[in-house]
């Protein structure tokens, strides 16, 4: 099983040129997790950042969805 499937993320990227750790696209309704920028962090910090990013981006998705 992939990390993408475990984390329930639509797309996982490594884009150092992007400033964001993740983003939600309202046009595609996809959540993207950017793993770049974590090289100088402790493993526990990376895990915390990933979890916070997922929560943050899925909050955007939940509040922008049309019912």
C-alpha positions, 0 to 999 in steps of 0.5 A: 500500500502506498503512502498516498493511499494510507494518508488519503491524499489525492497527490503527493509531490516533491516540489521545492519551488513551491512555498506551500506544504500542501494545497487544495484545488477547488477546480479539481477537488484534489488535495496535494501534499508537498514533501519538499522542505523537510530535509532539515527537520526531525522525523517527529516534526515531519510527521506533525507537519504532514498531519497538520497539512492534511487536516488544513487542506481537507478543511478547505475541501470540506468547506468549499464543497457544494452539497 
